[in-house]
Amino acid sequence: MSRLVMKCCGERLLDVFLPEFELSVGQVLTIQLPTHFNDETLVDVLTGRKKSTYLEIFGRVRFASVSSLDSQAGFLDRLHLRFYSPRVLDQFTRHSNITAERALAIMSSLGIEPGRRINQLPGNPRLRLALQLAFADASDVVVFNTGGCDPCGVLQAYEDIASYLPRGAAIEICSPLLGVGGQIARKPGFPGAHLVELQPSNSVATCRHKEAI
């Protein structure tokens, strides 16, 4: 039996309700957001930055998105980023436990030159780098979204997630506000994948927990 890494008993988030679910190593969960709901609140709860009575985390959780390479910086660093974008290699080694040699190998596998700066990268490689950074940080759960990627980038991200699943679990946040969202739980090749939908909190009784086809 796979190790349990996250369990939700049902959580109210502002004016919506997150249905109950369990997530174990090797599994994928898609959380479908309503149009009006910003994903920041959900990310804070899923990563443990915001404490929750009804969601338990059994391990290390990292968030990966097109913008997360920048958001990992502190306030002064973010201010600095407005005028200067660091090299990908520097940011990679600064915010992970891997060596420069390993970071260079990952960048090479993604076709990214060592001297490239973060603001020079389009959405597809930025998300793939963010995912690799989360994987390298020994995460038990990777929470991600594909906003800012084209359909090819979405498929590449799903391939990266598939290679990671033997040692962890993944949660995709899918929302109309994020643009392209493929709902990984509906894709073939992800056994144990499932989908939950955030529902208005005044209709909790109608919340549906759907098994992916």
Secondary structure as a PSIPRED ss2 file (coil, helix, strand):
# PSIPRED VFORMAT (PSIPRED V4.0)

   1 M C   1.000  0.000  0.000
   2 S C   1.000  0.000  0.000
   3 R C   1.000  0.000  0.000
   4 L E   0.000  0.000  1.000
   5 V E   0.000  0.000  1.000
   6 M E   0.000  0.000  1.000
   7 K E   0.000  0.000  1.000
   8 C E   0.000  0.000  1.000
   9 C C   1.000  0.000  0.000
  10 G C   1.000  0.000  0.000
  11 E E   0.000  0.000  1.000
  12 R E   0.000  0.000  1.000
  13 L E   0.000  0.000  1.000
  14 L C   1.000  0.000  0.000
  15 D C   1.000  0.000  0.000
  16 V E   0.000  0.000  1.000
  17 F E   0.000  0.000  1.000
  18 L E   0.000  0.000  1.000
  19 P C   1.000  0.000  0.000
  20 E C   1.000  0.000  0.000
  21 F E   0.000  0.000  1.000
  22 E E   0.000  0.000  1.000
  23 L E   0.000  0.000  1.000
  24 S E   0.000  0.000  1.000
  25 V C   1.000  0.000  0.000
  26 G C   1.000  0.000  0.000
  27 Q C   1.000  0.000  0.000
  28 V E   0.000  0.000  1.000
  29 L E   0.000  0.000  1.000
  30 T E   0.000  0.000  1.000
  31 I E   0.000  0.000  1.000
  32 Q E   0.000  0.000  1.000
  33 L C   1.000  0.000  0.000
  34 P C   1.000  0.000  0.000
  35 T C   1.000  0.000  0.000
  36 H C   1.000  0.000  0.000
  37 F C   1.000  0.000  0.000
  38 N C   1.000  0.000  0.000
  39 D C   1.000  0.000  0.000
  40 E H   0.000  1.000  0.000
  41 T H   0.000  1.000  0.000
  42 L H   0.000  1.000  0.000
  43 V H   0.000  1.000  0.000
  44 D H   0.000  1.000  0.000
  45 V H   0.000  1.000  0.000
  46 L H   0.000  1.000  0.000
  47 T C   1.000  0.000  0.000
  48 G C   1.000  0.000  0.000
  49 R C   1.000  0.000  0.000
  50 K C   1.000  0.000  0.000
  51 K C   1.000  0.000  0.000
  52 S C   1.000  0.000  0.000
  53 T C   1.000  0.000  0.000
  54 Y C   1.000  0.000  0.000
  55 L E   0.000  0.000  1.000
  56 E E   0.000  0.000  1.000
  57 I E   0.000  0.000  1.000
  58 F C   1.000  0.000  0.000
  59 G C   1.000  0.000  0.000
  60 R C   1.000  0.000  0.000
  61 V E   0.000  0.000  1.000
  62 R E   0.000  0.000  1.000
  63 F E   0.000  0.000  1.000
  64 A E   0.000  0.000  1.000
  65 S C   1.000  0.000  0.000
  66 V C   1.000  0.000  0.000
  67 S C   1.000  0.000  0.000
  68 S H   0.000  1.000  0.000
  69 L H   0.000  1.000  0.000
  70 D H   0.000  1.000  0.000
  71 S H   0.000  1.000  0.000
  72 Q C   1.000  0.000  0.000
  73 A C   1.000  0.000  0.000
  74 G C   1.000  0.000  0.000
  75 F H   0.000  1.000  0.000
  76 L H   0.000  1.000  0.000
  77 D H   0.000  1.000  0.000
  78 R H   0.000  1.000  0.000
  79 L H   0.000  1.000  0.000
  80 H H   0.000  1.000  0.000
  81 L H   0.000  1.000  0.000
  82 R C   1.000  0.000  0.000
  83 F C   1.000  0.000  0.000
  84 Y C   1.000  0.000  0.000
  85 S C   1.000  0.000  0.000
  86 P C   1.000  0.000  0.000
  87 R E   0.000  0.000  1.000
  88 V H   0.000  1.000  0.000
  89 L H   0.000  1.000  0.000
  90 D H   0.000  1.000  0.000
  91 Q H   0.000  1.000  0.000
  92 F H   0.000  1.000  0.000
  93 T H   0.000  1.000  0.000
  94 R H   0.000  1.000  0.000
  95 H C   1.000  0.000  0.000
  96 S C   1.000  0.000  0.000
  97 N C   1.000  0.000  0.000
  98 I C   1.000  0.000  0.000
  99 T C   1.000  0.000  0.000
 100 A H   0.000  1.000  0.000
 101 E H   0.000  1.000  0.000
 102 R H   0.000  1.000  0.000
 103 A H   0.000  1.000  0.000
 104 L H   0.000  1.000  0.000
 105 A H   0.000  1.000  0.000
 106 I H   0.000  1.000  0.000
 107 M H   0.000  1.000  0.000
 108 S H   0.000  1.000  0.000
 109 S H   0.000  1.000  0.000
 110 L C   1.000  0.000  0.000
 111 G C   1.000  0.000  0.000
 112 I C   1.000  0.000  0.000
 113 E C   1.000  0.000  0.000
 114 P C   1.000  0.000  0.000
 115 G C   1.000  0.000  0.000
 116 R C   1.000  0.000  0.000
 117 R E   0.000  0.000  1.000
 118 I H   0.000  1.000  0.000
 119 N H   0.000  1.000  0.000
 120 Q H   0.000  1.000  0.000
 121 L C   1.000  0.000  0.000
 122 P C   1.000  0.000  0.000
 123 G H   0.000  1.000  0.000
 124 N H   0.000  1.000  0.000
 125 P H   0.000  1.000  0.000
 126 R H   0.000  1.000  0.000
 127 L H   0.000  1.000  0.000
 128 R H   0.000  1.000  0.000
 129 L H   0.000  1.000  0.000
 130 A H   0.000  1.000  0.000
 131 L H   0.000  1.000  0.000
 132 Q H   0.000  1.000  0.000
 133 L H   0.000  1.000  0.000
 134 A H   0.000  1.000  0.000
 135 F H   0.000  1.000  0.000
 136 A H   0.000  1.000  0.000
 137 D C   1.000  0.000  0.000
 138 A C   1.000  0.000  0.000
 139 S C   1.000  0.000  0.000
 140 D C   1.000  0.000  0.000
 141 V E   0.000  0.000  1.000
 142 V E   0.000  0.000  1.000
 143 V E   0.000  0.000  1.000
 144 F E   0.000  0.000  1.000
 145 N C   1.000  0.000  0.000
 146 T C   1.000  0.000  0.000
 147 G C   1.000  0.000  0.000
 148 G C   1.000  0.000  0.000
 149 C C   1.000  0.000  0.000
 150 D C   1.000  0.000  0.000
 151 P H   0.000  1.000  0.000
 152 C H   0.000  1.000  0.000
 153 G H   0.000  1.000  0.000
 154 V H   0.000  1.000  0.000
 155 L H   0.000  1.000  0.000
 156 Q H   0.000  1.000  0.000
 157 A H   0.000  1.000  0.000
 158 Y H   0.000  1.000  0.000
 159 E H   0.000  1.000  0.000
 160 D H   0.000  1.000  0.000
 161 I H   0.000  1.000  0.000
 162 A H   0.000  1.000  0.000
 163 S H   0.000  1.000  0.000
 164 Y H   0.000  1.000  0.000
 165 L H   0.000  1.000  0.000
 166 P H   0.000  1.000  0.000
 167 R H   0.000  1.000  0.000
 168 G C   1.000  0.000  0.000
 169 A E   0.000  0.000  1.000
 170 A E   0.000  0.000  1.000
 171 I E   0.000  0.000  1.000
 172 E E   0.000  0.000  1.000
 173 I E   0.000  0.000  1.000
 174 C E   0.000  0.000  1.000
 175 S C   1.000  0.000  0.000
 176 P H   0.000  1.000  0.000
 177 L H   0.000  1.000  0.000
 178 L H   0.000  1.000  0.000
 179 G C   1.000  0.000  0.000
 180 V C   1.000  0.000  0.000
 181 G C   1.000  0.000  0.000
 182 G C   1.000  0.000  0.000
 183 Q C   1.000  0.000  0.000
 184 I H   0.000  1.000  0.000
 185 A H   0.000  1.000  0.000
 186 R H   0.000  1.000  0.000
 187 K C   1.000  0.000  0.000
 188 P C   1.000  0.000  0.000
 189 G C   1.000  0.000  0.000
 190 F C   1.000  0.000  0.000
 191 P C   1.000  0.000  0.000
 192 G C   1.000  0.000  0.000
 193 A C   1.000  0.000  0.000
 194 H E   0.000  0.000  1.000
 195 L E   0.000  0.000  1.000
 196 V E   0.000  0.000  1.000
 197 E E   0.000  0.000  1.000
 198 L C   1.000  0.000  0.000
 199 Q E   0.000  0.000  1.000
 200 P E   0.000  0.000  1.000
 201 S H   0.000  1.000  0.000
 202 N H   0.000  1.000  0.000
 203 S H   0.000  1.000  0.000
 204 V H   0.000  1.000  0.000
 205 A H   0.000  1.000  0.000
 206 T H   0.000  1.000  0.000
 207 C C   1.000  0.000  0.000
 208 R C   1.000  0.000  0.000
 209 H E   0.000  0.000  1.000
 210 K E   0.000  0.000  1.000
 211 E E   0.000  0.000  1.000
 212 A C   1.000  0.000  0.000
 213 I C   1.000  0.000  0.000
